[in-house]
């Protein structure tokens, strides 16, 4: 039985401060990007138990963040517009939301307390109404609320071995922007218990997504300080199609600041690649290369499929590393921390169409949570790069882990360690029913009439463009269905040159570059659209909250069939029946 007796919990302080308020508790991790409205602080993730709840002024207790690296940007917006939680209590190590608080403190002198507590203490918070946080101490049902902080002895922080260049940057000898960026990197190193910084060869910047005024203010402040990147940096998808947004009818209230934000990052020295699939670029990193990539699907793909090394980098840390060329030596940068922590065995005999891998990735991410998984049971299936791309994007939606392994498929799971991993790691077995449950949740919409086909989350590859062209050949699109595909500029140019794009446009496919589905709304999504069908598990998850439309899920062939017929039945695919 729940007792209201006051209780004190000593946790690990991730961000200092004092706050009290109503407790908002969930045992399900939450992605702030795509899960929380950055203007209001209301939870919009329709798959989350807290959907519809307002976070403003609450003490939010969740196991951790998950999903998008842009959660730090959403939290920065909320901290500056007054709709942020008053404080956070996490069960697991958490960096994305913590980084948003660090940026708010370093750049804008705003902050909230963040505490990490043990699993049993976290579970014990369920059902309580009021908590108070002071630095690393949580008071449950406090006998009195105080507006004052009591100074407590802080836990000793690890000593970071700094080079002379690191010290010079921290002293401000390389300019204000580099000094603040180096301070952010050092604070992250302390939180991650890293004892040294390492050189980074390239960065992929996700902070170029326009979440609101704060994201633009942050980038412009760096420009005002004369910042320039020290290492090659590419830019993620932005919030508009830079070449077409006016023709698409996008409101200047979004288009103008989104363009200014992109311009700011280009001025900082980043390359205007504008893609959420940087692993498709010629600059993709090599196996073992130490990089710093933001954008959740990109990080997971680079670690898992390419074998390069990056933590799941929060927005804003990406540019701080690009400005300094240095990063904490922690997490997936270290060989020992890339070892699988759970084996997930896929039910025998599973073999489906291209929709299998997004469904699998979503399920594996849910089971793995914050653990790196080793997936077994897929050895009999021919797996393409696009299959792994779809798997990784779905996995990154439901998991906070930076990578996955698939036995005898991904590069680090084809070695002598495989047998040892499987002998010493706990095993979770899955069933066909588990996959069917995921399909039902992704294909959540009830309408059979389809209004819009959404393709390209993550951005389509050239091979996906070619497959789409092949599936559309000889078909006639229904005039009642729109088909939009997003891709990077490089892929679009190649598809035009090779004759794919003219054929797709003749069928009725509308190409969109630079932006991606996580940032697309009206009028590109016509106001009359009620039901969207996608082949992306990532967008099937986030789409309902982002677009306020019903979401349907299908294979690529199923999407083309729905585009021609104008409808799609609610029947499970043959491989799941």
N, C-alpha and C positions, 0 to 999 in steps of 0.2 A: 504494500500500500504506500502511496506517495506521501512523504512527510514534508511539511513546510519549514522544518527546523533549519536555521541558517547553517550554511556549510561553506568552508573555504577550500579552494583547489589551487595548489601551486603548479603552474604550468610553465611552458617555455615562452618567453617574451619575444615575439617577432617584430612588434612595433610598440614602442612605449606610449603611454597615455592613460587617461582616466575617463571612464564612461559608465553610465548605468542606463537601464531601460528594459522594456519588455523583451523576453526571450523568444526568438523565432527559431525553431529547431526542426531539423530534418536529417535523416540518415542517408539521404541521397545527395551526392555532390552536385554542384550547380555551376554551369558555365555562365558567366555574366554576359559575354557577347552572345547574342541570340537567345539569351535566357532572361535578361533583365533590361527593361526600357531605360536607356541612359538619361532620358529627360525626366522621368517620374520615379524611378526606383521600384516599379512594379514588376513582379516576376511574370514573364510572358512565355516561358517554356511550357507548352501545353502538355508535355510528358512528365513534368516535375510535380511532386506532391505540394509544393508551395505556390503553384500557378495561381495568379491573381493576388497574391500577398504583396503588401507594400513593405519595402525594406527600410524606408526612411526612419531614422531614430531608433531602430531596433538593434538588439544584440543578436547577430546572426550566427547560429551554430550549425555548421555543416561539416561533413568529414574533410572536405577540401573543395577547391574549385575543380573544374575539368574542362575538356573541350577546347574552345578557342583561346589562342594566345592573346586575343584582343580584349579579354576580360579586364586587363589592367587599364586599358583605355576607357572602358565603361565605368570602372570605379573612379578613375580620375574625374570624369565628367560629373559623377554623382557627388564626389567630395567638393567640387567647386560650385555645384548648383544647389547644394544643401539637401539632397535627397539620398545621401549615403547611409548605410547602417552606422550606428553609433560605435560599433565595435564588432570584432569577429572572434569566434572560438572555433578552432580547427582541431580535428583528431589526427590528421596526417600532415606530413611536410607539405607546405603550400607556398608556391613562389609567385604565381601569376597575379593574384589579388594583393599579396604582400608587396609586390613590386609597384603596383599602382599607388599604394600608400607611400612607399619610399619616394616616388616621383613627386607626389603631391607635397611631401614634406620638403624635399630638396629644392623644388622649383617654385612652390607657391605657399609654403609655410602652413599647409593644411595636413592633418593627420588624424587617424583613429587608432586605438589600441588593438593589437592582434595577439592572441594567445593560442598556443598549441598545447593540448592536454592529452593524457593517456586515454586509450580506448575505453577502459572501464569508467573513467571519470566522465568522458564524453557521453557514453550511453546513459549515465546517471542523470544527465541534464534533462532528459525527456520528461515532459509534463510539467516542468517548473515554469513559473510565469515571469520572474524578475531576477535579473543578475546585475552585478557590478564588476567592472574590470579596473584594476589598477596595475599598470605595467603587466607583469606575468602572473598576477593573482586574480582568480575569479571568486567572487562571493555570490553564492546561490541563496536566494531569499534573504538578502541582507537585512539585519534588524533596523538599520537606518541607512539612508542614502546620503552620500557626502559629495560635495562638489570639489573637495580638496584631495590632492594626491599625497599619500604618505610615502616619503622617500624610502625605498628598499634597496638593499645591497644587490647589485646586478650580478648575474652569473658571468664568470670570466669568459671573454671571447677568445677564439683561437688566434694565435699570432700568425699573421700573413707574411710570408717571405716576399718582400718587394724588391724589384730591381731599382737601379738608380733612375731609369726612365719612369717607372711607376711613381717614385717619390717626387720626381720633377713635375710630373703631371698633377699630382696631388697638391704640390706647392703652388700651382698656378703658372708655372714657367712656360706652359704651352697654351696659355689663354684660359679665359673664364669657362668656356664651354667644355674644354677637355678636363679642366679641374673638377667641375661638377659631375661630368660623366665618369671620371675616375673614382670619385667619391661614391657614386651609385654602384659601380662595379665592386668596389671594396665592401660596401654594405651587404651586397648580395653574397660575396665570398664569406663574410662572417656568418650570415644566416645559413648558408649551405655548408658551413664548417670546412671550407676549403683553406688550405694552408699556403697556397701559391696561386699565382695567375699564370696563364699560358698565352702564347701567341695564337692569334686566329687569322686564317687566310682569307675568309670572305664572310659577308653578312647578307642576310635577306631581311629586308625591313618591312614589317607588318604595320607599323605605327602610322603609315600613310593613309589608312582608312579613316574617313571623316566620321567620327562618333559624335562630335559636337564642338562647341567653341574651344573647349580646353585642349583638344588634340591639336588644333591649329595654333593656339597660343603657345603651346609647348614647342612646336617646330619652329615657329617664328622667333621665339626667344633664342633658340640655338643659332638661327641665322643672324640675329642682331648681335650675338656674341662672336660672330665671325667663324663659326665652326666649319670644318671640312673633314670628310672621312679619311682615315689613314689606310684603309684596306678596301678592296673592291666590294661594292654593295649593290644589290638589285632591289627593285621595289615590288611589293606585292600588289595584288589587285587593289584598285582604289574604288571610290564610291560612285563613280560615273564613267561612262564611255567618253573619253576626252574628245574624240573625233566626231561624235554623233549626238551628244547629250541635248543640244539645243533642238536638233531635228526630232529627237525623241519626245520633246515636250517636257523635259525635266525642269522643275522650278529652279530659277536662279538662286533661290535661298539655299538650295543644296548644291547646285552646280558650281556656283562661284567659289564658296569656301572650299569645296572639294578640290577644285582646280588649284586654288592657292596653296592648299596643303601639299598636293603633289609637287607644285613648283618649289615649295620650301625644301622638300627632300632632295629634289634635283639640284637645287642651289647648294645643298650640303655635300653634293658630289655623288649621290646615288644614281644608278643607271635607270632610266624610265622604262623598265621592262613590263611593269603592270600585269603581273601574272601570279596566280596562287599555285602554279605548278612550275617552280623554278628548276626542278629536276629535269624538265623537258628542254631547257636552254643549253646552248653549247658550253656555258660556264659551269655546268653541274659539277659538284665536287667528286673527288676520287675516294676510293676506299681508304680509310684511316685518316683522311684529312680533317683537321680540327677547324670547325666552322661555327658560326652563330646564326642560326636560322630561326625566325619567328614564322607564324602561320602553321597551325597545328598539323595539317595533313602533310605539309612540306617537311617539317621536322621528322615526323614519323617515317616518311618515305626515305629521306636521306639517311637516317640511322639504320633503318631496317633493310632496305633494298640496295642502296648504294654503299653502305658500310662506312659512310663518313660519320663524324662525331659532333653532336650538338645537344645541349640540354633543350628541353621544350621552353624556348625563350619567350618570355612575356614581351608584349609591345613596350617600347621605350628602352628596355635593356638592349634591344637590337641595335639601336642607333648609338647608345652609350658605348657599346663594344666596338662599333664601327669607327667611332671617333678616337678611341684609344688603341684599338688593335689588340686589346687584352681582355681575358675572361677568366672567371674562377675555374680552377681545375677541379671539377666535381661532376657528379652524375654521369651521364652518358659519354663524357669526355674520357672517362677512365675505364679501362678494359674490365676490371673486376665488377664494375657497376652496370655492365651491359649483360650480365649473366641472367638467364631466366629465373624467375621466382615462383612460377606456377606453370605446370604443363596442362594444356587444354586439349583433350583428345576429341576429335570430331567423330561423330557417329559413323560407323563403317557403311560404305556403299553410297555415300552422298556424292552426287555428281549432277550439277545443274547447268543452266545457261549462265549468261554474264551477271544475272542478279544474285547468284550464289555468293559471290565474294563480298558485296556490300552487306548482305545479311550476316555472313560469317563474321566480318569485321566488327559489326555492331554488337553481336553476341559475345565475341571474345573480349571486346572492350568492357562490356558490362561485368563479365566474370573476373577479368584481370583487375579492374579498378585502377589502383596505382602501381600494380605489379607488372613487370615485364614478362609476357607470356612466351612459352614455346608451344606452337600449335603442331599437333601431330594428326595423322590420318588423311593427309591430302597428297600423299606421295603418288597416288595413282592418277592424279588429275594434271592435265597440261595447264600450266599457269603462265599467263602473259604479264607483261609490265602493266598493262591497263587493269588487269585483275588485281594486282598488288596495289595499284593506285586507288582503286575503289575500296579494297579491303582497308587500306591505311586511313583513308578519309573517314570511313565509318568507325574504325577503331579509335581514332583521335577524337571523335565526337563523344563517346561514352567512357573513355578512359583518360586518366591523367598521366599515364606512363609515356615515356619518350620514344618507345620502339617496341617491336615484336620480333619474334623469330618464327619461321615456319620450317619444320624439319626437312632437310634435303632440298630446300628451295631458296631461302635467303642465305646470303654469303657466310654469315657467322654460324649458321646451323648446318654447315656441310664440312665437318671436321671431326677430329678425334674427341672433342669435348661433348659431342652429342650424346654418346652413351652414358657418360658420367652425369650430364645434366639430367637425363631421364631417370637415372638411378637414385638421385639425391633430391629431387624436386617434387613437391606434392602435385598430385594429378587430379584434375576435374574432368569427368566424362560428360559429354553432351549427347543429346538425342535429337532425332528429327523433329520431335515436338518442340524442343527449345528453338529450333530454327523457324518452325511454323509460328510460334508465339511472336518472334521478332518480326516476321513478315506481317502479321496481323497488326502490330503496333505501327509499323512503317506505312502500311496501306490502310491508314486509320479512317480516311474519308469514306463517307457512306454513299455518295452520289456516284452513279455509273456514267453520267454525262461528264465529259472532260472538256474543259475550256482552254487550257494552256498546257503545253508540253515544255518542261524545264529541263534542259540538258547542259552539262558543263560545270558541275560542282563536284570536284575541282575542274579547272579549265580542261576542255577536250584536248586530247593529243591528236596528232595527224592521223594515226591509225583509227582512232574513234571517229574522226571526220570521214575517213574512207569507208568505214563500216556503216555509218549513218547514210552515206550516199548510196551504198549498195542496197540497204534496206528500203530506201525511198524509191529506188529505180522501178519504174512501171506503176507506181502507186499514184493516187490522187488525194491530196490533203482535203479534208473537210473544210469548207469555208467558215465553219463555226469554231474551229480550233486554231489557236496560234501556236507556233513552234519557235522557240528561241534557244539558241545555243551560244554559250560564252566560251571564249578561247583567248589565248595570248596573241599578240600582234604577229609574232613569228609564225605561229601555226596558221593564222588567218592568211598571211601573205603566201605561204607555201600552198595552202589549199586553193587559193585564187589562181596561182601560177599553174598548178597541175590540173585545173579544170573541175575540181570538186565543188568549190563554192558556187560557181554559176549553176551547176546542176541542183545543188541544195536550195539555192534561192528560187530556182524555177519551180521546185516542189512547194516552196512556201516557207522555207526556213529563214528566220531572221537572225543574222549574226550580230553579236555584241562582243566587243573587245574591251580590255582595260579593267572592267569591273566584273563582279561575279554575283551569284545568286544570293549570297548572304547580305548584299547591299542593294539589291534591286527591289523597287516597289512601284507604286503608281507614278506616272501613267504608263511606264513600260509594261507593267502588269495592268491590263485594262481594267477600269473600275467594274466592268460587267463580269469579270472572271470570278467564278465561285469555287471551282475545283481545279487544282494543279496536279498534273502527273509528272513524276520524275523517276529517273533511274539511279538517283543519288540517295544513299541512306542518310548522308549528312544533311541534305536539304529536306528530305522527308521528315527528319527530326526537328530541324529549326524552322522549317517553312511556315508551319501553322502560326507560330508566335510572331514571326517577322512580317508575314503578309496578311494575316487574319483571314486566310483561305483554308479550305479543306485540302488535305494532301493525300494523293494516291501514289502508289509505288509499283513499278514494273521493270522488266528487263528493257533493254534498248529496243528490241523487236516489238515488245508489248507497247512501248511508247509510240512507235511508228504506226502500229496497228490502230491504236486509239486516235492518233492524228488523222488517219484515213476514215475511220468509222464514226468518230465523234463521241465514242463511248467505250467503256471497258467494264466487263463484268467483275464481280467481287468473288472470283474463284481462285483458289490457291494454284500456283503453277504445278505442272505435272511432277516435277522433281520433289515436291513436298507432299504430294498426295499419296 
